[in-house]
């Protein structure tokens, strides 16, 4: 029996194509992924488009674990369910609906999907002209539960009349060529009503290219990430979000004259790399302190044991 939420929100053709979607997702290369157009019923998509929130500066997202805001005004979002408009609150309820989860599990072949009510890293997002997301793989464990392994991303888009030439396209990259200039395998424009889903793992490199849209309407999306329970014995090694920054643009060759735009782009690229390096040094220093503390504890235990033996 189809649940009320599935029946109300999802286009019936989606439910009718589960088997073909499953084949497409599970056989996709270089990692399982799938784009589904017209995912919502037309009337539900209309409500979502009308109610997509206007996010002010208070909704600015930080760039990374250093807390530094990079091009802050270009990326905004909220993961606070209490701030979701009614149509998105309903979409949130769909994400944990048993029938919906069953549909997604059948498509992906991933059993026991666990929805994240905190929307860690997800939720409602808007990105404006100049924003881009470099190639990367995602962090793989939930911050509040080390037994929850991230395994699936669902990304919904709400951009009417979006042209692929404007950028902001969700991209699939090949891990075997990720440090080369030709790693792009395919990309999809973030058009209204499109769902893009993909398995998250050590090779699921994805990105979106720089946005340059007329009148800058903002790239609107809603992301939800799913997890599965894993035992300590079968748990993959932990990783944080790992970025691969772009190399020099192809037109910057020996003898090329730099434009103001080129200089701006180069400064931005260097700033991003500086931020990444600073973040890595901070992490390294933190680990060194932890190792030092463990060494002191070990020394203290050795001294206590030696005194007990006297």
Residue frames as qw, qx, qy, qz and C-alpha x, y, z in Angstrom:
[[0.000, 0.888, 0.460, 0.000, 0.00, 0.00, 0.00],
 [0.410, 0.467, -0.017, 0.783, 1.38, 3.39, -1.01],
 [0.302, -0.446, -0.483, 0.690, 1.83, 5.83, 1.86],
 [0.124, 0.901, 0.388, -0.151, -0.10, 9.09, 1.94],
 [0.179, -0.806, 0.252, 0.505, 3.07, 11.18, 1.56],
 [0.368, -0.147, 0.741, 0.542, 4.43, 9.16, -1.36],
 [0.283, 0.586, 0.733, 0.201, 1.06, 9.30, -3.07],
 [0.016, 0.930, 0.271, -0.247, 0.72, 13.04, -2.46],
 [0.178, -0.831, 0.291, 0.439, 4.20, 14.23, -3.38],
 [0.345, -0.346, 0.739, 0.465, 5.86, 11.88, -5.84],
 [0.530, 0.392, -0.386, -0.645, 5.08, 11.66, -9.53],
 [0.901, -0.002, 0.347, -0.259, 3.42, 8.25, -10.15],
 [0.783, 0.561, -0.269, 0.015, 5.76, 7.59, -13.08],
 [0.038, 0.660, -0.686, 0.304, 8.68, 7.53, -10.64],
 [0.647, -0.224, 0.629, -0.367, 7.06, 4.79, -8.58],
 [0.895, 0.350, 0.172, -0.216, 6.30, 2.88, -11.77],
 [0.646, 0.668, -0.346, 0.128, 9.92, 2.99, -12.97],
 [0.581, -0.707, 0.395, -0.082, 11.67, 1.70, -9.86],
 [0.909, -0.045, 0.356, 0.213, 13.17, -1.37, -11.52],
 [0.645, 0.629, 0.084, 0.425, 14.63, 0.55, -14.46],
 [0.113, -0.915, 0.242, -0.302, 15.95, 3.23, -12.10],
 [0.782, -0.511, 0.355, 0.026, 17.57, 0.50, -9.98],
 [0.868, 0.233, 0.244, 0.364, 19.39, -0.93, -12.99],
 [0.371, 0.817, -0.017, 0.442, 20.56, 2.52, -14.09],
 [0.362, -0.859, 0.275, -0.235, 21.77, 3.54, -10.62],
 [0.817, -0.429, 0.383, 0.049, 23.51, 0.32, -9.69],
 [0.832, 0.226, 0.305, 0.405, 25.36, -0.07, -13.01],
 [0.215, 0.970, -0.016, 0.117, 26.37, 3.58, -13.41],
 [0.774, -0.046, -0.056, 0.629, 30.07, 4.41, -13.69],
 [0.450, 0.389, -0.729, 0.339, 32.39, 5.55, -12.17],
 [0.028, 0.059, 0.812, -0.580, 30.15, 5.17, -9.08],
 [0.014, 0.552, 0.830, 0.085, 26.42, 4.55, -8.64],
 [0.063, 0.331, 0.144, -0.931, 24.41, 7.65, -9.55],
 [0.156, 0.516, 0.796, 0.275, 21.09, 8.60, -11.13],
 [0.118, 0.130, 0.029, -0.984, 19.23, 11.69, -12.31],
 [0.094, 0.518, 0.849, 0.040, 15.41, 11.63, -12.23],
 [0.073, -0.118, -0.156, -0.978, 13.41, 14.45, -13.82],
 [0.550, -0.324, -0.272, -0.720, 9.87, 15.44, -12.82],
 [0.275, 0.017, -0.887, 0.370, 10.28, 13.69, -9.48],
 [0.163, 0.266, 0.595, -0.741, 7.41, 15.59, -7.84],
 [0.237, 0.673, 0.694, 0.094, 3.81, 15.90, -8.85],
 [0.265, 0.516, 0.212, 0.786, 3.34, 19.25, -10.70],
 [0.363, -0.816, -0.217, -0.394, 1.18, 20.80, -7.96],
 [0.763, -0.579, -0.067, 0.280, 3.69, 19.82, -5.26],
 [0.620, 0.101, 0.120, 0.769, 6.63, 21.18, -7.25],
 [0.028, 0.714, 0.241, 0.657, 4.71, 24.43, -7.69],
 [0.574, -0.800, -0.142, -0.103, 4.29, 24.72, -3.91],
 [0.790, -0.324, 0.040, 0.519, 7.97, 24.02, -3.31],
 [0.449, 0.372, 0.198, 0.788, 9.00, 26.64, -5.86],
 [0.184, -0.794, -0.227, -0.533, 6.64, 29.24, -4.38],
 [0.660, -0.746, -0.038, -0.076, 7.74, 28.56, -0.81],
 [0.782, 0.142, -0.202, 0.572, 11.48, 28.34, -1.39],
 [0.390, -0.830, -0.230, 0.326, 12.77, 30.66, 1.35],
 [0.336, 0.842, -0.156, 0.393, 14.64, 33.89, 0.87],
 [0.813, -0.355, -0.220, 0.405, 17.83, 33.34, 2.85],
 [0.009, 0.980, -0.120, 0.162, 19.53, 36.38, 4.33],
 [0.332, 0.657, -0.593, 0.326, 23.09, 36.84, 5.59],
 [0.562, -0.459, 0.546, -0.420, 22.23, 35.09, 8.87],
 [0.955, 0.099, 0.236, -0.149, 21.99, 31.88, 6.84],
 [0.411, 0.741, -0.531, -0.030, 25.55, 32.13, 5.45],
 [0.984, -0.154, -0.031, 0.079, 27.41, 28.85, 5.62],
 [0.325, -0.769, 0.500, 0.231, 31.05, 28.57, 6.70],
 [0.561, 0.589, -0.527, -0.249, 33.48, 27.25, 4.14],
 [0.731, 0.157, -0.653, 0.120, 35.22, 24.53, 6.14],
 [0.736, -0.472, -0.444, 0.195, 36.25, 23.23, 9.54],
 [0.427, 0.058, -0.237, 0.870, 38.45, 26.27, 10.17],
 [0.040, -0.728, -0.542, 0.418, 35.29, 28.35, 10.47],
 [0.132, -0.337, 0.258, 0.896, 36.52, 30.76, 7.82],
 [0.529, 0.663, 0.434, -0.304, 33.80, 32.24, 5.61],
 [0.330, -0.182, 0.584, 0.719, 34.88, 32.06, 2.01],
 [0.176, -0.143, -0.510, -0.830, 32.88, 34.18, -0.42],
 [0.113, 0.225, 0.817, -0.519, 30.25, 34.03, 2.30],
 [0.429, 0.399, 0.169, -0.793, 27.61, 36.05, 0.50],
 [0.422, 0.295, -0.662, -0.545, 27.64, 33.57, -2.38],
 [0.490, -0.101, -0.863, -0.068, 26.49, 30.54, -0.38],
 [0.390, -0.260, 0.402, -0.786, 23.63, 30.51, 2.09],
 [0.575, -0.127, -0.766, -0.259, 21.52, 27.80, 3.64],
 [0.494, -0.401, 0.449, -0.628, 19.68, 26.41, 6.62],
 [0.436, 0.029, -0.899, -0.038, 19.49, 22.92, 8.10],
 [0.176, 0.051, 0.648, -0.739, 17.11, 23.97, 10.89],
 [0.052, -0.376, -0.881, -0.281, 13.85, 22.07, 10.30],
 [0.054, -0.666, -0.565, 0.484, 11.94, 24.57, 12.44],
 [0.053, 0.591, -0.139, -0.793, 12.72, 27.20, 9.78],
 [0.155, 0.092, 0.832, 0.525, 11.52, 25.10, 6.83],
 [0.468, 0.073, -0.105, -0.874, 8.42, 26.50, 5.06],
 [0.768, 0.027, 0.443, -0.461, 5.37, 24.14, 5.13],
 [0.849, 0.453, -0.189, -0.195, 6.09, 22.56, 1.75],
 [0.427, 0.548, -0.677, 0.243, 9.69, 21.80, 2.77],
 [0.435, -0.318, 0.673, -0.507, 8.59, 20.58, 6.21],
 [0.891, 0.187, 0.200, -0.361, 6.41, 18.11, 4.31],
 [0.698, 0.562, -0.443, 0.035, 9.36, 17.16, 2.11],
 [0.042, -0.528, 0.749, -0.398, 11.38, 16.56, 5.27],
 [0.715, -0.102, 0.521, -0.454, 8.68, 14.17, 6.54],
 [0.876, 0.410, -0.144, -0.209, 8.85, 12.32, 3.23],
 [0.352, 0.637, -0.667, 0.158, 12.58, 11.71, 3.76],
 [0.163, -0.275, 0.861, -0.397, 11.84, 9.52, 6.81],
 [0.795, 0.095, 0.082, -0.593, 8.65, 7.95, 5.49],
 [0.627, -0.219, 0.747, 0.036, 9.01, 4.12, 5.52],
 [0.743, 0.524, 0.417, 0.010, 7.48, 3.69, 2.05],
 [0.333, 0.916, -0.221, -0.027, 9.74, 6.36, 0.58],
 [0.304, -0.660, 0.687, 0.038, 12.80, 4.77, 2.20],
 [0.757, 0.082, 0.648, 0.012, 11.73, 1.42, 0.76],
 [0.640, 0.757, 0.135, -0.006, 11.59, 2.96, -2.74],
 [0.120, 0.887, -0.445, 0.016, 15.05, 4.48, -2.38],
 [0.541, -0.426, 0.725, -0.007, 16.46, 1.23, -0.98],
 [0.801, 0.340, 0.492, 0.015, 15.07, -0.69, -3.95],
 [0.500, 0.862, -0.080, 0.030, 16.62, 1.78, -6.40],
 [0.022, 0.833, -0.539, 0.124, 20.02, 1.89, -4.72],
 [0.842, 0.062, -0.530, 0.081, 20.27, -1.65, -3.41],
 [0.182, 0.323, -0.602, 0.708, 21.26, -0.18, -0.03],
 [0.561, -0.527, -0.622, -0.141, 19.28, -1.66, 2.86],
 [0.560, -0.569, -0.427, 0.424, 18.67, -0.06, 6.25],
 [0.269, 0.519, 0.052, 0.809, 18.94, 3.59, 5.22],
 [0.363, -0.605, -0.493, 0.509, 19.00, 5.96, 8.19],
 [0.145, 0.830, 0.251, 0.476, 17.68, 9.52, 7.68],
 [0.456, -0.079, -0.335, 0.821, 19.53, 12.40, 9.34],
 [0.106, -0.859, -0.500, -0.037, 17.09, 14.83, 11.04],
 [0.376, -0.706, 0.023, 0.600, 19.98, 17.23, 11.72],
 [0.606, 0.778, 0.122, 0.112, 20.67, 17.65, 7.99],
 [0.535, -0.642, 0.307, 0.456, 24.38, 17.74, 8.75],
 [0.295, -0.264, 0.578, 0.714, 25.90, 19.39, 5.68],
 [0.112, 0.390, 0.782, 0.473, 22.53, 19.41, 3.92],
 [0.067, 0.641, 0.507, -0.572, 19.19, 21.21, 4.03],
 [0.394, 0.862, 0.317, 0.034, 18.02, 24.20, 1.99],
 [0.527, -0.371, 0.242, 0.725, 20.78, 25.96, 0.04],
 [0.442, 0.881, 0.168, -0.015, 21.20, 28.89, -2.33],
 [0.605, -0.289, 0.287, 0.684, 24.38, 29.68, -4.27],
 [0.312, 0.893, 0.126, -0.299, 24.82, 32.87, -6.29],
 [0.669, 0.712, -0.129, 0.168, 27.01, 33.97, -9.19],
 [0.137, 0.746, -0.586, 0.285, 30.66, 33.19, -8.62],
 [0.682, -0.373, 0.560, -0.285, 29.97, 30.27, -6.31],
 [0.709, 0.337, -0.595, -0.174, 31.38, 26.88, -7.19],
 [0.811, -0.436, 0.354, -0.163, 32.02, 23.59, -5.46],
 [0.182, 0.616, -0.746, -0.176, 35.39, 21.98, -6.24],
 [0.783, 0.070, -0.600, -0.151, 35.74, 18.28, -6.91],
 [0.224, -0.449, 0.680, -0.535, 35.57, 16.38, -3.65],
 [0.544, -0.252, -0.797, -0.080, 34.43, 13.31, -1.75],
 [0.464, -0.681, -0.046, -0.564, 32.29, 13.78, 1.35],
 [0.219, -0.407, 0.746, -0.480, 32.98, 13.09, 5.01],
 [0.548, -0.007, -0.774, -0.317, 31.85, 9.53, 5.71],
 [0.380, -0.336, -0.805, 0.306, 30.76, 9.29, 9.36],
 [0.267, -0.822, -0.323, -0.387, 28.12, 11.23, 11.24],
 [0.147, 0.568, -0.441, 0.679, 29.61, 13.61, 13.79],
 [0.521, -0.421, 0.375, -0.641, 27.33, 12.50, 16.61],
 [0.906, -0.085, 0.355, -0.217, 27.32, 8.72, 15.97],
 [0.019, -0.613, 0.729, 0.305, 30.46, 6.91, 14.83],
 [0.474, 0.080, 0.877, 0.028, 28.42, 3.83, 13.91],
 [0.535, 0.720, 0.363, -0.252, 26.58, 5.72, 11.15],
 [0.440, -0.170, 0.547, 0.691, 28.37, 5.48, 7.81],
 [0.398, 0.611, 0.000, -0.685, 27.26, 7.94, 5.15],
 [0.496, 0.039, 0.816, 0.295, 26.22, 6.04, 2.04],
 [0.271, 0.558, 0.668, 0.412, 23.82, 8.11, -0.08],
 [0.011, -0.327, -0.088, 0.941, 23.15, 11.73, -1.09],
 [0.247, 0.659, 0.684, 0.191, 19.81, 12.95, -2.45],
 [0.142, -0.305, 0.040, 0.941, 19.89, 16.40, -4.08],
 [0.269, 0.713, 0.647, 0.038, 16.67, 18.10, -5.20],
 [0.268, -0.054, 0.183, 0.944, 16.73, 21.21, -7.42],
 [0.119, 0.765, 0.581, -0.251, 14.31, 24.14, -7.71],
 [0.125, -0.491, 0.257, 0.823, 15.53, 26.35, -10.56],
 [0.596, 0.639, 0.465, -0.142, 13.09, 27.21, -13.34],
 [0.556, 0.829, 0.010, 0.060, 14.37, 27.90, -16.86],
 [0.473, -0.714, 0.436, 0.277, 17.96, 27.13, -15.88],
 [0.718, 0.646, -0.253, -0.044, 20.45, 26.90, -18.75],
 [0.930, -0.178, 0.004, 0.321, 23.37, 24.49, -18.45],
 [0.530, 0.548, -0.062, 0.645, 25.61, 27.27, -19.83],
 [0.285, -0.837, 0.082, -0.459, 25.03, 29.21, -16.59],
 [0.255, 0.372, -0.779, 0.435, 27.08, 26.69, -14.60],
 [0.536, -0.257, 0.476, -0.648, 26.01, 25.27, -11.25],
 [0.829, 0.135, -0.427, -0.335, 25.77, 21.85, -12.92],
 [0.750, -0.450, 0.465, -0.136, 26.12, 18.84, -10.63],
 [0.517, 0.617, -0.577, -0.138, 29.11, 16.90, -11.96],
 [0.960, -0.211, 0.183, 0.015, 30.31, 13.31, -11.75],
 [0.202, 0.807, -0.554, -0.036, 34.10, 12.87, -11.83],
 [0.939, 0.112, -0.317, 0.071, 36.35, 9.85, -12.32],
 [0.620, -0.747, 0.227, 0.083, 38.62, 9.20, -9.32],
 [0.847, -0.010, 0.294, 0.442, 41.23, 7.57, -11.57],
 [0.454, 0.484, 0.209, 0.718, 41.68, 10.87, -13.45],
 [0.273, -0.881, -0.374, 0.100, 40.87, 13.26, -10.60],
 [0.408, -0.682, 0.143, 0.589, 44.28, 14.99, -10.68],
 [0.358, 0.081, 0.577, 0.729, 44.10, 15.46, -14.43],
 [0.192, 0.231, -0.031, -0.953, 42.15, 17.93, -16.51],
 [0.496, 0.010, -0.587, -0.640, 39.72, 15.42, -18.00],
 [0.027, 0.023, 0.924, -0.380, 38.10, 13.82, -14.95],
 [0.518, 0.208, 0.220, -0.800, 34.55, 15.00, -15.80],
 [0.215, 0.120, 0.954, 0.172, 32.31, 12.08, -16.80],
 [0.059, -0.596, -0.651, -0.467, 28.88, 13.74, -16.97],
 [0.028, -0.123, -0.381, 0.916, 26.94, 16.66, -15.58],
 [0.058, -0.629, -0.753, -0.188, 23.32, 17.67, -15.03],
 [0.050, -0.432, -0.004, -0.901, 21.80, 21.15, -14.88],
 [0.033, -0.175, -0.768, 0.615, 20.02, 21.92, -11.56],
 [0.294, -0.251, -0.434, -0.814, 16.59, 22.23, -13.16],
 [0.517, -0.180, 0.372, -0.750, 13.37, 22.40, -11.15],
 [0.904, 0.004, 0.077, -0.421, 11.96, 19.01, -10.21],
 [0.712, 0.410, -0.562, 0.093, 15.20, 17.11, -10.82],
 [0.762, -0.580, 0.279, -0.069, 16.53, 14.66, -8.23],
 [0.576, 0.558, -0.582, 0.138, 20.16, 13.62, -8.44],
 [0.805, -0.523, 0.240, -0.147, 21.22, 10.78, -6.17],
 [0.623, 0.527, -0.560, 0.143, 24.56, 9.07, -5.76],
 [0.882, -0.363, -0.236, 0.188, 26.34, 6.63, -3.49],
 [0.064, -0.910, 0.360, -0.195, 28.98, 8.21, -1.27],
 [0.952, -0.185, 0.050, 0.237, 32.27, 6.36, -0.95],
 [0.545, -0.550, 0.271, 0.572, 36.02, 6.77, -1.41],
 [0.371, 0.028, 0.575, 0.729, 35.72, 7.38, -5.17],
 [0.162, 0.753, 0.629, 0.106, 32.49, 9.39, -5.49],
 [0.267, -0.267, 0.045, 0.925, 34.09, 12.66, -6.59],
 [0.159, 0.753, 0.597, 0.224, 31.50, 15.29, -7.47],
 [0.248, -0.240, -0.034, 0.938, 31.32, 19.07, -7.90],
 [0.356, 0.809, 0.468, 0.013, 29.42, 21.93, -9.43],
 [0.526, 0.249, 0.167, 0.796, 31.00, 24.43, -11.81],
 [0.124, -0.252, -0.208, 0.937, 31.09, 28.20, -11.30],
 [0.208, 0.719, 0.657, -0.088, 27.74, 29.95, -11.59],
 [0.093, -0.241, 0.187, 0.948, 27.29, 32.84, -14.00],
 [0.153, 0.559, 0.806, 0.123, 23.55, 33.30, -14.56],
 [0.012, 0.441, 0.237, 0.865, 21.77, 36.35, -16.00],
 [0.454, -0.610, -0.081, -0.644, 20.13, 38.41, -13.22],
 [0.178, 0.282, -0.817, 0.472, 21.68, 35.98, -10.70],
 [0.685, -0.380, -0.266, -0.562, 18.51, 34.14, -9.57],
 [0.420, -0.481, 0.683, -0.354, 20.49, 31.87, -7.24],
 [0.527, 0.125, -0.822, -0.176, 21.01, 28.12, -7.55],
 [0.610, -0.342, 0.324, -0.638, 18.38, 26.60, -5.25],
 [0.591, 0.125, -0.794, -0.061, 18.64, 23.10, -3.85],
 [0.718, -0.473, 0.265, -0.436, 17.62, 20.80, -1.01],
 [0.514, 0.385, -0.763, 0.076, 20.04, 18.10, 0.11],
 [0.781, -0.446, 0.268, -0.345, 19.54, 15.17, 2.44],
 [0.324, 0.500, -0.801, 0.056, 22.17, 12.59, 3.32],
 [0.913, -0.248, -0.073, -0.314, 21.51, 9.02, 4.40],
 [0.085, -0.582, 0.782, -0.205, 23.54, 6.66, 6.55],
 [0.878, -0.108, -0.419, -0.203, 23.64, 3.01, 7.48],
 [0.660, -0.650, 0.349, -0.137, 24.69, 1.26, 10.68],
 [0.707, 0.453, -0.529, 0.123, 28.06, -0.45, 10.53],
 [0.859, -0.492, -0.062, 0.130, 29.86, -2.66, 13.01],
 [0.280, -0.840, 0.411, 0.218, 33.36, -1.86, 14.22],
 [0.680, -0.155, 0.650, 0.302, 34.70, -4.95, 12.44],
 [0.540, 0.479, 0.577, 0.383, 33.33, -3.91, 9.03],
 [0.032, 0.940, 0.170, -0.296, 33.73, -0.15, 9.33],
 [0.644, 0.572, 0.036, 0.507, 35.71, 1.62, 6.57],
 [0.484, -0.180, -0.219, 0.828, 38.41, 4.06, 7.66],
 [0.007, 0.859, 0.385, -0.336, 37.18, 7.51, 8.57],
 [0.434, 0.164, 0.246, 0.851, 37.75, 10.47, 6.25],
 [0.084, 0.627, 0.261, -0.729, 36.81, 14.12, 6.24],
 [0.577, 0.783, 0.203, -0.111, 35.63, 16.00, 3.14],
 [0.587, -0.318, 0.433, 0.607, 38.55, 15.85, 0.71],
 [0.416, 0.846, 0.090, -0.321, 38.83, 18.50, -2.01],
 [0.653, 0.051, 0.414, 0.633, 40.78, 18.55, -5.25],
 [0.094, 0.781, 0.059, -0.614, 41.31, 22.12, -6.37],
 [0.710, 0.678, 0.183, 0.059, 41.33, 23.05, -10.05],
 [0.645, -0.133, 0.228, 0.718, 44.57, 23.66, -11.92],
 [0.018, -0.431, 0.152, 0.889, 45.33, 26.73, -14.04],
 [0.638, 0.600, 0.275, -0.397, 42.74, 27.57, -16.71],
 [0.796, 0.237, 0.428, 0.356, 43.66, 26.22, -20.15],
 [0.402, 0.862, 0.129, 0.281, 44.04, 29.69, -21.65],
 [0.306, -0.900, 0.307, 0.041, 46.85, 30.62, -19.23],
 [0.922, 0.173, 0.075, 0.339, 49.81, 29.50, -21.28],
 [0.557, -0.328, 0.123, 0.753, 53.34, 30.90, -21.72],
 [0.187, 0.081, 0.329, 0.922, 53.15, 34.46, -23.03],
 [0.144, -0.683, -0.664, -0.270, 49.44, 34.92, -22.23],
 [0.011, -0.364, 0.180, -0.914, 48.38, 38.36, -20.99],
 [0.185, -0.370, -0.828, 0.379, 46.54, 38.29, -17.68],
 [0.205, -0.599, -0.343, -0.694, 43.21, 40.09, -17.47],
 [0.301, -0.399, 0.420, -0.757, 41.70, 41.54, -14.32],
 [0.887, -0.142, -0.048, -0.436, 39.39, 38.53, -14.26],
 [0.818, 0.219, -0.490, 0.207, 42.38, 36.18, -14.49],
 [0.177, 0.402, -0.568, 0.696, 44.10, 37.90, -11.55],
 [0.597, -0.307, 0.247, -0.699, 40.92, 37.68, -9.48],
 [0.949, 0.001, -0.223, -0.224, 40.55, 33.98, -10.30],
 [0.657, 0.315, -0.554, 0.402, 44.20, 33.25, -9.44],
 [0.111, -0.415, 0.504, -0.749, 43.93, 35.08, -6.11],
 [0.791, -0.212, 0.098, -0.565, 40.82, 33.09, -5.28],
 [0.913, 0.141, -0.382, 0.013, 42.52, 29.80, -6.19],
 [0.422, 0.362, -0.589, 0.587, 45.54, 30.64, -4.03],
 [0.393, -0.386, 0.353, -0.756, 43.29, 31.71, -1.16],
 [0.918, -0.119, -0.100, -0.364, 41.46, 28.38, -1.28],
 [0.810, 0.210, -0.476, 0.272, 44.72, 26.46, -1.26],
 [0.109, 0.435, -0.522, 0.725, 46.04, 28.56, 1.63],
 [0.652, -0.325, 0.197, -0.657, 42.86, 27.81, 3.56],
 [0.958, 0.007, -0.260, -0.122, 43.16, 24.08, 2.90],
 [0.609, 0.331, -0.531, 0.488, 46.84, 24.06, 3.94],
 [0.176, -0.439, 0.435, -0.766, 46.07, 26.03, 7.10],
 [0.834, -0.231, 0.022, -0.500, 43.27, 23.60, 7.93],
 [0.909, 0.120, -0.383, 0.110, 45.58, 20.61, 7.46],
 [0.345, 0.396, -0.544, 0.654, 48.27, 22.18, 9.67],
 [0.470, -0.399, 0.295, -0.730, 45.67, 22.86, 12.36],
 [0.947, -0.106, -0.127, -0.276, 44.55, 19.24, 12.21],
 [0.757, 0.279, -0.475, 0.352, 48.16, 18.05, 12.32],
 [0.040, 0.458, -0.497, 0.736, 48.93, 20.23, 15.35],
 [0.720, -0.325, 0.147, -0.596, 45.84, 18.91, 17.11],
 [0.964, 0.029, -0.261, -0.026, 46.94, 15.32, 16.48],
 [0.513, 0.406, -0.517, 0.552, 50.46, 16.13, 17.68],
 [0.303, -0.456, 0.405, -0.732, 49.02, 17.50, 20.94],
 [0.898, -0.184, 0.003, -0.400, 46.90, 14.38, 21.37],
 [0.864, 0.209, -0.396, 0.229, 49.93, 12.16, 20.77],
 [0.210, 0.484, -0.505, 0.683, 51.93, 14.24, 23.25],
 [0.588, -0.398, 0.272, -0.650, 49.21, 13.86, 25.89],
 [0.975, -0.036, -0.153, -0.156, 49.10, 10.11, 25.33],
 [0.650, 0.378, -0.488, 0.444, 52.89, 9.96, 25.67],
 [0.127, -0.488, 0.473, -0.723, 52.73, 11.83, 29.00],
 [0.819, -0.264, 0.117, -0.496, 49.99, 9.49, 30.25],
 [0.931, 0.155, -0.320, 0.083, 52.11, 6.51, 29.25],
 [0.384, 0.458, -0.529, 0.603, 55.14, 7.93, 31.07],
 [0.429, -0.446, 0.360, -0.698, 53.08, 8.57, 34.19],
 [0.946, -0.124, -0.051, -0.294, 51.76, 5.01, 34.16],
 [0.787, 0.301, -0.439, 0.311, 55.28, 3.63, 33.75],
 [0.090, 0.485, -0.514, 0.702, 56.50, 5.71, 36.72],
 [0.680, -0.345, 0.227, -0.606, 53.57, 4.59, 38.88],
 [0.975, 0.032, -0.205, -0.078, 54.23, 0.93, 38.01],
 [0.580, 0.412, -0.502, 0.492, 57.92, 1.36, 38.75],
 [0.212, -0.476, 0.455, -0.722, 57.15, 2.87, 42.19],
 [0.860, -0.226, 0.057, -0.453, 54.72, 0.04, 42.97],
 [0.919, 0.178, -0.333, 0.117, 57.45, -2.52, 42.25],
 [0.224, 0.578, -0.541, 0.568, 59.91, -0.91, 44.72]]
